[in-house]
Amino acid sequence: MARLVPAVVTALALLVGPSAASAHAAATAKQELKSARTFAFALGVDLTSANLTRLARRDLVILDGEDAGSAKVKRLQRGGALVLGYLSVGSVESWRSWFSLLEDHRLEPLGDWDGERYADTADPALRDALADTIAPSLLEKGFDGLFLDNVDMVEDHPLQADGMVDLVKRISTRVRAGGGVLMAQNGDSIIAPYLALLDGWNREDPTGTYDFERKKYVPTDAGGRAQARATLRAVKAAGVVTTTTDYFGSPNSPAALRAVRIACSVGAIPFVGDIALRRVAKQPTRCPGK
C-alpha cells in the first residue's frame, strides 16, 4: 500500500496548513486500514532483522507500544505496513516504565497474567495519565495509531464504564488529530458505545483459544463461536475494520485453517498466533482471493 511519508506530510502542512495536513494523513491511515488484507499481532515477537522483514509483508502490524523503538516502526512502515502501538487501558502492568503513574489506581489482579491488575478508570487521575502522558509518549515514536487492550474489563466492572468511555474518547481524539487510527479488542456486550471512536476492532478467540489451567490449546465453545461471529458481523456493518486472533499450537493445523476460513466468511482479517504472540510466519495468512 502507498504511504504518506513524513516529508510529504511536512510539505503539505506548509502548503495548506497543519489542520489540512492532519486531515489528509488521517484519511490516508484510515484508507490503509480499510485496504488491509493481512495482519500480525506481534506483541511477543523478537524484533530481529529477519522478523522485521517478515512482519513488513503484512499490511497491519501491532507491536508493543513501549518495547518497539521508532527505528523499527519506521522500517516496517517503509516496507508498507500500517503499524499500531499496543497500550492496555483497562489494566495496570507492573513491568511498565509508567507504572509509578498508575500504581495508586489499581483494582484486583487480572486473572492469568502475573503482575497485572485491573485499572480504576473511574479515577480521573488514571485517565489523565493514560490520555495526556502515556499515549502521547507512544505516538511520538511514529506509530500510525494505537491498539487499546482490556477496554472490555467494564463487562465485569460496570462502575468503570463511564470512565472507560471518557478515556477511549480522549485517546481517540488525540490519535485522530495526529492523523492516526485507533483499534481496540473484545467486549462483545459493551462494544457499541465505542464504535464511533474506533477505526478497527480485533476479536480474540473466535474459534481457538488457550486454556491456562490445562496449559493447552483448545477450541472455543459453541456459544462463544456463535457470539464472536455475530459481533464481528455487527461491527463490520458499522463501518469498523475487523480482525481476528485465534490461538493454536500450529498455524497450519486443520483447526487453525478452519478458523481462518470462518474469519474470512464474516469479512475479518485473520491471524493465528501462539498464546505468547511470539510466532511470525514467513508469509502472512490471508483470505482466499485477497
HUQUI-V104046 format. One record per pair of residues at least 24 apart in sequence whose ideal C-beta (glycine too) atoms are under 8 Angstrom apart, sorted by the first residue. I is the first residue (numbers start at 0). J is the second residue. If there is no record, write none. Layout:
i->I j->J
i->I j->J
This chain:
i->0 j->31
i->0 j->34
i->0 j->35
i->0 j->58
i->0 j->79
i->0 j->81
i->2 j->27
i->2 j->31
i->2 j->76
i->2 j->77
i->2 j->79
i->3 j->27
i->5 j->141
i->8 j->178
i->20 j->178
i->21 j->176
i->21 j->177
i->21 j->178
i->22 j->178
i->23 j->178
i->24 j->177
i->24 j->178
i->24 j->179
i->25 j->175
i->25 j->178
i->25 j->179
i->25 j->180
i->27 j->178
i->28 j->81
i->28 j->143
i->28 j->144
i->28 j->178
i->28 j->179
i->28 j->180
i->28 j->198
i->29 j->180
i->29 j->198
i->31 j->58
i->31 j->81
i->31 j->143
i->32 j->59
i->32 j->81
i->32 j->180
i->32 j->198
i->32 j->199
i->32 j->240
i->33 j->240
i->34 j->58
i->35 j->59
i->35 j->81
i->35 j->240
i->35 j->268
i->36 j->268
i->36 j->285
i->36 j->286
i->36 j->289
i->37 j->268
i->37 j->283
i->37 j->284
i->37 j->285
i->38 j->242
i->38 j->268
i->38 j->269
i->38 j->270
i->38 j->283
i->38 j->284
i->39 j->270
i->39 j->279
i->39 j->283
i->40 j->201
i->40 j->242
i->40 j->244
i->40 j->270
i->40 j->272
i->40 j->276
i->41 j->276
i->41 j->279
i->42 j->85
i->42 j->276
i->43 j->275
i->43 j->276
i->43 j->277
i->44 j->276
i->44 j->277
i->44 j->278
i->44 j->279
i->45 j->277
i->46 j->71
i->50 j->279
i->51 j->75
i->51 j->78
i->52 j->78
i->53 j->279
i->53 j->280
i->53 j->281
i->54 j->78
i->54 j->80
i->54 j->279
i->55 j->79
i->55 j->80
i->56 j->282
i->56 j->283
i->57 j->283
i->58 j->268
i->58 j->283
i->59 j->83
i->59 j->199
i->59 j->242
i->59 j->268
i->61 j->85
i->61 j->146
i->61 j->182
i->62 j->142
i->64 j->137
i->64 j->140
i->64 j->142
i->64 j->145
i->64 j->146
i->65 j->95
i->65 j->96
i->65 j->137
i->67 j->140
i->68 j->140
i->69 j->139
i->69 j->140
i->69 j->141
i->72 j->140
i->72 j->141
i->72 j->142
i->73 j->141
i->76 j->141
i->76 j->143
i->81 j->143
i->81 j->144
i->81 j->180
i->82 j->142
i->82 j->143
i->83 j->142
i->83 j->143
i->83 j->144
i->83 j->145
i->83 j->146
i->83 j->180
i->83 j->182
i->84 j->137
i->84 j->138
i->84 j->140
i->84 j->142
i->84 j->144
i->84 j->145
i->84 j->146
i->85 j->145
i->85 j->146
i->85 j->148
i->86 j->129
i->86 j->133
i->86 j->134
i->86 j->137
i->86 j->145
i->86 j->146
i->86 j->147
i->86 j->148
i->87 j->115
i->87 j->118
i->87 j->147
i->87 j->148
i->87 j->149
i->88 j->118
i->88 j->120
i->88 j->129
i->88 j->147
i->88 j->148
i->88 j->149
i->88 j->150
i->88 j->163
i->88 j->166
i->88 j->167
i->88 j->170
i->89 j->117
i->89 j->118
i->89 j->120
i->89 j->148
i->89 j->149
i->89 j->150
i->89 j->151
i->89 j->152
i->89 j->153
i->89 j->159
i->89 j->163
i->90 j->115
i->90 j->116
i->90 j->117
i->90 j->118
i->90 j->148
i->90 j->149
i->90 j->152
i->91 j->115
i->91 j->116
i->91 j->117
i->91 j->118
i->97 j->128
i->97 j->132
i->97 j->133
i->97 j->136
i->100 j->128
i->100 j->132
i->100 j->133
i->101 j->125
i->101 j->128
i->101 j->129
i->104 j->128
i->106 j->156
i->109 j->149
i->110 j->211
i->111 j->211
i->117 j->149
i->117 j->152
i->117 j->156
i->117 j->159
i->118 j->149
i->118 j->152
i->118 j->159
i->119 j->159
i->119 j->162
i->120 j->152
i->120 j->153
i->120 j->159
i->120 j->162
i->120 j->163
i->120 j->166
i->121 j->158
i->121 j->159
i->121 j->161
i->121 j->162
i->122 j->162
i->123 j->162
i->125 j->162
i->126 j->162
i->126 j->165
i->126 j->166
i->126 j->169
i->129 j->166
i->129 j->170
i->130 j->166
i->130 j->169
i->130 j->170
i->130 j->173
i->131 j->169
i->134 j->170
i->134 j->173
i->134 j->174
i->135 j->173
i->138 j->173
i->138 j->174
i->138 j->177
i->138 j->179
i->142 j->179
i->143 j->179
i->143 j->180
i->144 j->174
i->144 j->179
i->144 j->180
i->144 j->181
i->144 j->182
i->144 j->198
i->145 j->170
i->145 j->174
i->145 j->179
i->145 j->181
i->145 j->182
i->146 j->181
i->146 j->182
i->146 j->183
i->146 j->184
i->146 j->201
i->147 j->181
i->147 j->182
i->147 j->183
i->147 j->184
i->148 j->183
i->148 j->184
i->150 j->183
i->150 j->184
i->150 j->185
i->150 j->186
i->150 j->189
i->150 j->193
i->151 j->184
i->151 j->185
i->151 j->186
i->151 j->189
i->151 j->190
i->153 j->186
i->153 j->189
i->154 j->186
i->154 j->188
i->154 j->189
i->160 j->189
i->164 j->192
i->164 j->193
i->167 j->193
i->167 j->196
i->167 j->197
i->168 j->196
i->171 j->196
i->171 j->197
i->182 j->240
i->182 j->242
i->184 j->244
i->187 j->226
i->187 j->227
i->187 j->229
i->187 j->230
i->190 j->230
i->190 j->234
i->194 j->234
i->194 j->237
i->194 j->239
i->197 j->239
i->198 j->239
i->198 j->240
i->199 j->239
i->199 j->240
i->199 j->241
i->199 j->242
i->200 j->234
i->200 j->239
i->200 j->240
i->200 j->241
i->200 j->242
i->201 j->241
i->201 j->242
i->201 j->243
i->201 j->244
i->202 j->227
i->202 j->230
i->202 j->231
i->202 j->241
i->202 j->242
i->202 j->243
i->202 j->244
i->202 j->267
i->203 j->243
i->203 j->244
i->203 j->245
i->203 j->246
i->204 j->244
i->204 j->245
i->204 j->246
i->205 j->231
i->205 j->243
i->205 j->245
i->205 j->258
i->205 j->261
i->205 j->262
i->206 j->243
i->206 j->245
i->206 j->254
i->206 j->257
i->206 j->258
i->206 j->261
i->206 j->262
i->207 j->245
i->207 j->246
i->207 j->247
i->207 j->254
i->207 j->255
i->207 j->258
i->207 j->271
i->208 j->245
i->208 j->246
i->209 j->246
i->209 j->274
i->216 j->246
i->216 j->247
i->216 j->248
i->216 j->274
i->218 j->254
i->224 j->261
i->228 j->261
i->228 j->265
i->231 j->262
i->231 j->265
i->231 j->266
i->231 j->267
i->232 j->265
i->232 j->266
i->235 j->265
i->235 j->266
i->235 j->267
i->240 j->268
i->241 j->265
i->241 j->266
i->241 j->267
i->241 j->268
i->242 j->267
i->242 j->268
i->242 j->269
i->242 j->270
i->243 j->267
i->243 j->268
i->243 j->269
i->243 j->270
i->244 j->270
i->244 j->271
i->244 j->272
i->245 j->269
i->245 j->270
i->245 j->271
i->245 j->272
i->246 j->271
i->246 j->272
i->246 j->273
i->246 j->274
i->247 j->271
i->247 j->273
i->248 j->273
i->250 j->278
i->250 j->280
i->250 j->284
i->259 j->284
i->259 j->286
i->262 j->286
i->263 j->287
i->263 j->289
